[in-house]
Amino acid sequence: MAVLVSVLAFVMTLAGGLAAMRIRDRRHLVLGLAGGLMLGVVAFDLIPESLEMTRHHPLGVPAPMIGFAGGFVLLHVVEQAVAIHRAHEDEYAPHVHTHGAGGGAEGSGGAGGLLAASALVLHSLVDGLSIGLGFQSGTDVGVFVALAVVTHDFADGFNTFTAASLNRADRRPAVLLLVADAAAPVAGAAIGTLATVPESVLGPYLGTFAGVLLYLAAAEILPEAHSVHPRVMTLCATGLGIAAVLFSVSLAG
C-alpha cells in the first residue's frame, strides 16, 4: 500500500520538474519562485519536522540546528573551493561570467546547485521512508503522511531541476537528478515497509539539508534572479513560493 501511494509523489515530482523546464524563457521568475519555495520548505517544513524528530541537545543546542549551521557552512566551503579552482584557471585564460537561460561555464553556483539537488533526492528518499513507516503505524497515519509528502513534492521537483541546472548549459545532470528525485519516494516507501530508521538520525540530517537549501536560495538563486530583470515581479514570485509552501503545510496539517 505504501509503495502504491508513493507513486503519486513520483508523478507530482516529475510534474514540478517539467514545469521548471517549460518556462525557461521566464528564468528570473522561475528562480524567484524556486527561491521562495526553498525558503518556505526550510522554514515551514524541514526545521519544524527535524525539531520534532529529536530531543538531543548537544552543548545545549538542538541537534538539528547544529546540522543546520553545518549544512550552511558546508555549501559555502564547497562554493569557495570551486571559486579558488576557477581563480587558478583564470591565470591561463580570460574569465567570462555569463547570465541567462543558456547558462555558461559551470561556476560555484553549478557545483552548489548539484549538491543541493542531490540533497533534495535524499530528502525525497526520507519522505518515502516516512510514508512506509507511517503505514507501519497504521493506515490512517500512513495516508496523512503520504498527503503531506505529495502536497510538497511538486515544489521538490521544481527545486531539484532548477538547482541542478543553475549556471549549467548541459541539462542532462538536472534531468537525471529529477528522475532520481521522483523515484526516491517510491524507493523510500519500499525501504520503510521493511526497516526502521531512528528519528535521532533523521532529525539532524533534515537540519543539515535545511542549511544547504537556505544557502543555495539566499546566496545563489535569489541574487541570480535579481541580477538583470525587474525586481518587482521577481519579488512577487518569491512571495508566491513562500505562500504556496505555507498553504500546503497548513493543508496537510
N, C-alpha and C positions, 0 to 999 in steps of 0.2 A: 504493500500500500504506500509506504513512504517513498519508494522509488518512482511509482506511478505519479504521485503528486508532484515530485520534484521535476518531472518533465515540463510542468507549467513554468517553473523557474528557468529551465533551458530555453523555452520559447520566448519568454519575456526578456532574457538577457540578450538573445540574438536580435530581438526587435529593437532594443536600445542601441546596440552597436550599428545596426543597419540605418537607424535614424541619424546617427552621427556621420555615417558615410555619405548619405544622400544630400546633406545640406552643407557641403564643404564650401560653397560659394558665399556662405554667411559665416565664415570661420570665426570672426570675432564674437558673434552671438553664440556659436557653439561653445567656444572656450569660456565665455562669460557664464553660460548656463551650466557647463561642466564644473566650473569653479564653485558656483552656488550649490550645486548638488553635492560636491565633495565636502564643502563646509557644513552643509546640513547633515550629511551622513556622519561626520565626525561629532558634531555637537548633539544631535538628537538620537543617534543610533549606537555608534561604536563606543563612545565613552560611557554613556549610562549603562549599556549592556555589559561592558567589561567590569565596571564597578560592582554590578550586581553579582557577577560570577565569582568574585574572590573577596575574602576578608583579610588577606595577608597585608600587613603594613610594615615592610622593612624600613628601618630608620624613621618610623612614624609616618610614612607616606604610603598611600595605596599602591600596591604593586603595578596595576595597570598604568598609573600616572608616571611611574618611573620608566615603564616601557614607552609611554607617550613621548617623554623627553628624549629617550634613547632613539626612537624612530625618527624624530625630527632631526636630531644631530646626525644620525646615520646617513640620511639622504643628503644633508648638507656636505658631509665629508665626501660622499660619492661624487657630488657635483664639483667640489673643489678639486678632487683628484683628476677628474676629466678635464677641468679647466687648466690645470697645471700641464697635463699632457698636451693639450692644444697649444699652450703657450710655447712649448718647445718646438712644435710643428711650425709655428709662425716664424721661427728663426730661419726657416728654409723656404717658406712660400708665403705670399701675401695672404692675409686673413680676410675673409669675406663673410659677413654676417647677413643672412637673408631672412626675410619675413614673408609671410603669405601662405596661401594654401598649398603651394608646391613644396614647402619646406626648404631645406637646403642641406648643407653638410650637417651631419649629426653632431650636436653640441652637448653641453652638460644637461640641457633640458631633455634631449633624446635619451640619454642614459638614465636620468632620473625618472623619465616617463615610463621606460621599460620596467624599471624596478617597481614603480608604483602599480603598474598594470599587473605585474607578476604577484604583487601583494594582494591585489584585488581578486586574482584567481584563487589564492589561498583563502581569502575571506569567503569567497563563494563556496569553497570546499567546506569551511566551517559552517556556513549556512545550511548546506546539505546535511552535514553531520548533525546539526541541531534538529533538522526535520526527523532524521532517523531516531535520535534519542527521544524526541518528543513523542513519537508513536510508540516507543518502548514504554513511556509513562502512561499512555492511553490515547485512544482515538481523538478525543476532544482536544487534548493538549497538542497532539501532532497536527491537527487541522489548523489550530490557532498559530502555531509556529510556522507552518507552511504558508499561511496567509501573510504573515509578517515578512517572510522571505520573498515571496512572489511580488509583493507590492513595491519593493525597492530594487528588484533585480533589473528592471528597465534602466534605472539610474546606474546600476553596476555595469551593464553592458555599454551604455553610453560613455561612462567614465573610462572604462577599460580601453575602448578603441581610441578615444580622444587622447588619453595619456600616452598610449603606446605609439601614436602617430605624431606626437608633438615634436616639431623640428626634424621630421624624418620624411624624405621623399619616397622611400620604399614602404608600401603599406603592408607587405606580407607579414612582418612580425606582428603588426596590430591585428590583422585578420586571424592569425594563428592564436594569439592570446585571447581574442574574443571568443573563438571556438572553445578554447580551453576553459575560459570563464563560464561559458554556457554549460559545458559538460560537467564542471566541478560540482554543482549541487547534486547532480544525479549520482556521481561517484561518492560524494559525501554521505548522501542518504543511504546508499548501499552499505558503506562502512558503519554508519550509525546504527544500523539494524543488527550489526554483528559485534561491535566493540563499544567500549565506554572510554571516553577521554575525560580526564579530570578537569573540572572548571578552573582549578588553580593554574592550569597551563593555558587554557583558552583566554582567560581574563587578561594576563599580561601580553599575550600575542595581539589581542584586539587593540589594546592600548598602544602597542608599538606601531601597528598598522595605522591607527588614527594619527599618530605623529608623522608618519611618512606621507599620508594623504594631505594633511594640513600644510606641510611644507610645499608639496607639489602645487597645491591650489594657490597658496599665498605668494610663493617665490617664483613660480614658472607660469602657470596657466593664466592667472588674472593679470599679471603685468604684460604678458604677450597679448591678451585680449584687448588691453587698453593702449597698446603701443602705437597704433596707427589710426584706428577707426574712432568714430564719435563715441563718447563715453556714456551718454545718457542711456542709449538703447542697451549697451553692454551692461551697465549697472542694473537696468530693469531685468535683463536676462539672468543676472546673478541673483537678484532678489527673488525671481520666479523659481530658480532652482532651490534656494533655501526654503521657500514656502512650500514647494512640492514635497520635499522630504518631510517637513514638519506635518503636513497634511497626511501623508502616507503613514507616518509613525503613529499619529493620533488615531487614524482609522484602524490600524492594526491593533492598537492598544485598547 
